[in-house]
């Protein structure tokens, strides 16, 4: 895990920092003046990359195309974006602010915002799309209140996992952080209309694979359940494109490769609990949950009980010798 804090009152330092942080050329318009406080924090771990920034001024940015996507949650102030389409956003707005190949102009007024940096490969992996699937241009808005609330909850959760402050509960395990990155990708796929593309079950070859392909994918999931792997890794091990594996799992197993991998990890968690632990029950359950990718013990308990018919703590208690 890595955290970077940056604070300056220099317009030149702000421009140079943003260019380095986002890997592209940034030009500040005439409204930018040295003396205004710019504050930026970045937290990263593996595929997770989250930013939070404040700027106590009115500034115009011209940003050249990025190689990733940027989902912006406006917490305060105002933002106006122009990247082929224009839109203005106040506190409460959630939007896809940038995408590969799309330059943008951003005008901000005393902005406070949190942003998630999403790489196209992760989105394609979670969606089961081929590596060359097009990425939609920027400026899509999450209009539905449920989608906005779900995105914010997912980002708050991911941000808290990367907290290194004195009140932090810990950054979680690598599997927890990888699961959080995939959660953000999954929520983005649902929140923005341009991403609502799914594998075509009638595409040539989709779902028409032999049992050996499914067996190779399943074996890979079992052999690598303790590592930060996903559907594209399973597809590579099986020797088929991700969309074909998605369709094959849906037809033969009634689930997705991602859900199958999560079920395998739940099985491993069950085996750990059945083997017992010397720690207290709540702490032991939380540790097992984190080891297998659940950062929230309550969600783990719900998933566990749905499959095994009892809370994980009960499995652990029964595994211990009495007296």
C-alpha positions as CSV (number, residue, x, y, z in Angstrom):
1,X,0.0,0.0,0.0
2,X,1.2,3.5,-0.8
3,X,-0.1,6.9,0.2
4,X,1.0,10.3,-1.2
5,X,0.1,13.7,0.3
6,X,0.7,16.8,-1.7
7,X,0.0,20.4,-0.7
8,X,1.0,23.6,-2.4
9,X,0.0,27.2,-3.1
10,X,2.0,27.3,-6.4
11,X,0.2,27.1,-9.7
12,X,3.3,25.7,-11.4
13,X,3.7,23.0,-8.8
14,X,0.1,22.1,-9.0
15,X,0.3,21.7,-12.8
16,X,3.5,19.6,-12.6
17,X,2.0,17.4,-9.9
18,X,-1.2,16.7,-11.8
19,X,0.7,15.9,-15.0
20,X,2.8,13.3,-13.1
21,X,-0.1,11.9,-11.1
22,X,-2.3,11.3,-14.2
23,X,0.3,10.7,-16.8
24,X,-0.7,13.4,-19.2
25,X,-0.2,17.0,-20.1
26,X,-2.2,19.5,-18.0
27,X,-2.6,23.2,-18.7
28,X,-4.0,25.6,-16.2
29,X,-6.1,28.4,-17.6
30,X,-5.8,32.1,-16.8
31,X,-8.0,31.7,-13.7
32,X,-5.2,29.9,-11.9
33,X,-3.2,32.0,-9.5
34,X,-0.5,31.1,-7.1
35,X,-1.6,31.6,-3.5
36,X,-4.6,29.3,-3.6
37,X,-4.2,26.1,-1.6
38,X,-4.2,22.9,-3.6
39,X,-4.4,19.6,-1.6
40,X,-4.3,16.1,-3.0
41,X,-4.0,12.7,-1.5
42,X,-3.5,9.5,-3.4
43,X,-3.9,6.0,-2.0
44,X,-2.9,3.0,-4.0
45,X,-2.5,-0.8,-3.6
46,X,-2.4,-3.1,-6.6
47,X,-5.3,-2.3,-8.8
48,X,-6.8,0.1,-6.3
49,X,-6.0,3.8,-7.0
50,X,-8.1,6.4,-5.2
51,X,-7.6,10.2,-5.0
52,X,-9.1,13.0,-2.9
53,X,-8.4,16.6,-3.8
54,X,-9.4,20.1,-2.7
55,X,-8.7,23.4,-4.4
56,X,-9.7,26.7,-2.8
57,X,-9.9,28.6,-6.1
58,X,-11.6,28.8,-9.5
59,X,-9.4,27.1,-12.1
60,X,-9.7,25.8,-15.7
61,X,-7.8,22.7,-16.7
62,X,-7.1,21.4,-20.2
63,X,-6.2,17.7,-19.9
64,X,-4.9,15.6,-22.7
65,X,-6.2,12.0,-23.1
66,X,-5.5,9.7,-20.2
67,X,-4.8,5.9,-20.5
68,X,-7.3,5.1,-17.8
69,X,-10.8,6.1,-16.7
70,X,-11.6,8.6,-13.9
71,X,-14.8,8.4,-11.9
72,X,-15.4,11.6,-10.0
73,X,-17.5,12.0,-6.9
74,X,-18.1,15.7,-6.3
75,X,-18.1,16.3,-2.5
76,X,-18.2,20.1,-2.6
77,X,-17.9,23.1,-4.9
78,X,-18.7,22.9,-8.6
79,X,-17.3,21.2,-11.6
80,X,-18.0,21.8,-15.3
81,X,-16.7,19.3,-17.8
82,X,-16.4,19.4,-21.6
83,X,-15.1,16.3,-23.4
84,X,-17.3,16.1,-26.5
85,X,-20.4,16.7,-24.3
86,X,-20.7,19.3,-21.6
87,X,-22.1,19.0,-18.0
88,X,-22.1,20.9,-14.8
89,X,-22.0,19.2,-11.4
90,X,-22.4,20.3,-7.8
91,X,-21.9,18.4,-4.6
92,X,-23.6,15.0,-5.0
93,X,-22.7,14.4,-8.6
94,X,-21.0,11.2,-9.7
95,X,-19.7,11.0,-13.2
96,X,-17.3,9.3,-15.5
97,X,-15.0,12.3,-16.0
98,X,-12.4,10.9,-18.3
99,X,-11.7,7.9,-20.5
100,X,-8.8,6.8,-22.8
101,X,-8.6,8.9,-26.0
102,X,-10.8,11.7,-24.8
103,X,-9.2,15.1,-24.0
104,X,-11.2,17.2,-21.6
105,X,-11.5,20.7,-20.3
106,X,-12.5,21.1,-16.6
107,X,-13.6,24.2,-14.8
108,X,-13.7,23.9,-11.1
109,X,-14.9,26.3,-8.4
110,X,-13.6,25.6,-4.9
111,X,-13.8,21.9,-5.6
112,X,-13.6,19.0,-3.1
113,X,-13.8,15.7,-4.9
114,X,-12.9,12.0,-4.6
115,X,-11.8,10.1,-7.7
116,X,-11.2,6.5,-8.6
117,X,-8.7,5.6,-11.3
118,X,-9.9,2.5,-13.2
119,X,-7.8,0.8,-15.8
120,X,-9.6,-0.5,-18.9
121,X,-8.1,-4.0,-18.5
122,X,-9.8,-4.4,-15.1
123,X,-13.2,-3.3,-16.4
124,X,-12.9,-5.7,-19.4
125,X,-11.9,-8.5,-17.0
126,X,-14.8,-8.0,-14.7
127,X,-17.3,-7.6,-17.6
128,X,-15.9,-10.6,-19.4
129,X,-15.1,-8.5,-22.5
130,X,-12.3,-9.2,-24.9
131,X,-9.0,-7.3,-24.6
132,X,-9.8,-5.1,-27.6
133,X,-13.4,-4.2,-26.5
134,X,-13.9,-0.4,-27.0
135,X,-14.0,1.9,-24.0
136,X,-16.8,4.5,-24.1
137,X,-15.8,8.2,-24.1
138,X,-16.0,10.2,-21.0
139,X,-18.7,12.2,-19.4
140,X,-21.4,9.7,-18.4
141,X,-23.5,10.5,-15.3
142,X,-24.8,8.1,-12.7
143,X,-28.3,9.5,-12.7
144,X,-30.1,6.9,-10.7
145,X,-30.0,7.6,-6.9
146,X,-29.4,3.9,-6.1
147,X,-26.4,3.8,-8.5
148,X,-24.9,7.0,-7.0
149,X,-25.4,5.7,-3.5
150,X,-23.9,2.3,-4.4
151,X,-20.8,3.9,-6.0
152,X,-20.2,6.2,-3.0
153,X,-20.5,3.3,-0.6
154,X,-18.0,1.2,-2.6
155,X,-15.5,4.1,-2.8
156,X,-15.8,4.9,0.9
157,X,-15.2,1.2,1.7
158,X,-12.2,1.0,-0.7
159,X,-10.8,4.3,0.7
160,X,-11.0,3.0,4.3
161,X,-9.1,-0.1,3.3
162,X,-6.2,2.1,2.3
163,X,-6.3,4.2,5.4
164,X,-2.9,4.2,7.2
165,X,-3.8,6.7,9.9
166,X,-3.8,6.0,13.7
167,X,-7.5,5.0,13.7
168,X,-7.1,2.6,10.8
169,X,-8.3,-0.9,11.2
170,X,-5.7,-2.1,8.8
171,X,-5.4,-2.2,5.0
172,X,-6.8,-5.7,4.7
173,X,-5.2,-8.6,2.9
174,X,-4.1,-8.5,-0.8
175,X,-7.3,-10.5,-1.7
176,X,-9.5,-8.0,0.1
177,X,-7.9,-5.1,-1.8
178,X,-8.1,-6.9,-5.1
179,X,-11.8,-7.7,-4.4
180,X,-12.4,-4.0,-3.6
181,X,-10.9,-3.0,-6.9
182,X,-13.1,-5.5,-8.7
183,X,-16.1,-4.2,-6.8
184,X,-15.5,-0.7,-8.0
185,X,-15.2,-2.0,-11.6
186,X,-18.4,-3.9,-11.2
187,X,-20.3,-0.9,-9.8
188,X,-19.0,1.3,-12.6
189,X,-20.2,-1.2,-15.2
190,X,-23.7,-0.9,-13.8
191,X,-23.6,2.8,-13.0
192,X,-22.7,4.2,-16.4
193,X,-24.8,3.4,-19.5
194,X,-21.8,3.2,-21.8
195,X,-20.5,0.2,-20.0
196,X,-23.7,-1.9,-20.1
197,X,-22.2,-4.3,-22.6
198,X,-22.1,-7.9,-21.8
199,X,-20.8,-10.9,-23.7
200,X,-23.2,-12.0,-26.4
201,X,-24.3,-15.6,-25.7
202,X,-25.1,-16.1,-29.4
203,X,-21.7,-14.9,-30.6
204,X,-19.8,-17.6,-32.6
205,X,-18.3,-20.1,-30.3
206,X,-19.8,-18.6,-27.2
207,X,-20.7,-21.3,-24.7
208,X,-19.8,-24.1,-27.2
209,X,-16.8,-25.5,-25.4
210,X,-16.1,-28.9,-24.1
211,X,-16.0,-29.9,-20.5
212,X,-12.2,-29.8,-20.6
213,X,-12.3,-26.0,-20.9
214,X,-14.5,-25.7,-17.8
215,X,-12.3,-28.2,-15.9
216,X,-9.2,-26.2,-16.7
217,X,-10.8,-23.0,-15.5
218,X,-12.1,-24.6,-12.4
219,X,-8.8,-26.2,-11.5
220,X,-7.1,-22.8,-12.0
221,X,-9.6,-21.2,-9.6
222,X,-8.9,-23.9,-7.0
223,X,-5.1,-23.8,-7.4
224,X,-4.9,-20.0,-7.3
225,X,-7.7,-19.1,-4.9
226,X,-5.3,-17.5,-2.5
227,X,-3.9,-15.1,-5.1
228,X,-5.3,-11.9,-6.7
229,X,-6.6,-13.5,-9.9
230,X,-9.8,-12.9,-11.9
231,X,-11.9,-14.2,-14.8
232,X,-9.3,-13.2,-17.4
233,X,-6.7,-15.4,-15.7
234,X,-9.1,-18.3,-15.6
235,X,-9.9,-17.8,-19.3
236,X,-6.2,-17.7,-20.1
237,X,-5.6,-20.9,-18.2
238,X,-8.6,-22.5,-20.0
239,X,-7.3,-21.4,-23.4
240,X,-10.4,-19.4,-24.4
241,X,-11.4,-15.7,-24.6
242,X,-13.0,-14.3,-21.5
243,X,-16.4,-13.8,-23.2
244,X,-16.5,-17.4,-24.2
245,X,-15.7,-18.6,-20.6
246,X,-18.4,-16.3,-19.2
247,X,-21.0,-17.8,-21.6
248,X,-19.8,-21.3,-21.0
249,X,-20.1,-20.9,-17.2
250,X,-23.5,-19.4,-17.5
251,X,-24.7,-22.3,-19.7
252,X,-23.1,-25.2,-17.8
253,X,-22.9,-23.9,-14.2
254,X,-25.4,-21.1,-14.0
255,X,-23.0,-18.6,-12.7
256,X,-20.0,-16.4,-13.7
257,X,-16.3,-17.2,-13.4
258,X,-16.0,-14.4,-10.9
259,X,-18.8,-15.9,-8.7
260,X,-17.3,-19.3,-9.1
261,X,-13.9,-18.1,-7.8
262,X,-15.7,-16.4,-4.9
263,X,-17.4,-19.7,-4.1
264,X,-14.1,-21.5,-4.1
265,X,-12.7,-19.0,-1.6
266,X,-15.8,-19.4,0.6
267,X,-15.1,-23.2,0.6
268,X,-11.5,-22.5,1.7
269,X,-12.8,-20.2,4.5
270,X,-15.1,-23.0,5.6
271,X,-12.2,-25.4,5.7
272,X,-10.2,-23.0,7.8
273,X,-13.0,-22.5,10.3
274,X,-13.7,-26.2,10.5
275,X,-10.0,-26.7,11.4
276,X,-10.4,-24.5,14.5
277,X,-8.4,-21.6,15.8
278,X,-6.8,-20.6,19.1
279,X,-8.0,-17.0,18.8
280,X,-11.3,-15.6,20.0
281,X,-14.3,-16.4,17.8
282,X,-15.0,-12.9,16.4
283,X,-11.3,-12.2,15.7
284,X,-10.8,-15.6,14.1
285,X,-13.9,-15.2,11.9
286,X,-12.7,-11.7,10.8
287,X,-9.2,-13.1,10.1
288,X,-10.5,-16.0,8.0
289,X,-12.8,-13.6,6.1
290,X,-10.0,-11.2,5.3
291,X,-7.7,-14.0,4.3
292,X,-10.2,-15.1,1.6
293,X,-11.1,-11.7,0.3
294,X,-14.0,-10.4,2.5
295,X,-13.1,-7.1,4.0
296,X,-16.5,-6.9,5.8
297,X,-17.1,-9.7,8.3
298,X,-20.9,-9.1,8.1
299,X,-21.0,-9.7,4.4
300,X,-18.9,-12.8,4.8
301,X,-21.2,-14.1,7.5
302,X,-24.2,-13.6,5.3
303,X,-22.6,-15.3,2.3
304,X,-21.4,-18.1,4.5
305,X,-24.7,-18.7,6.2
306,X,-26.5,-18.8,2.9
307,X,-24.3,-21.7,1.7
308,X,-23.6,-23.6,5.0
309,X,-26.8,-22.9,6.9
310,X,-25.1,-21.5,10.0
311,X,-23.0,-18.5,11.0
312,X,-19.2,-18.9,10.6
313,X,-18.7,-18.5,14.3
314,X,-20.8,-21.6,14.9
315,X,-18.7,-23.7,12.6
316,X,-15.6,-22.5,14.5
317,X,-17.1,-23.2,17.9
318,X,-18.1,-26.7,16.9
319,X,-14.6,-27.4,15.6
320,X,-13.0,-26.9,19.1
321,X,-12.8,-29.7,21.6
322,X,-15.0,-29.2,24.6
323,X,-13.8,-28.6,28.1
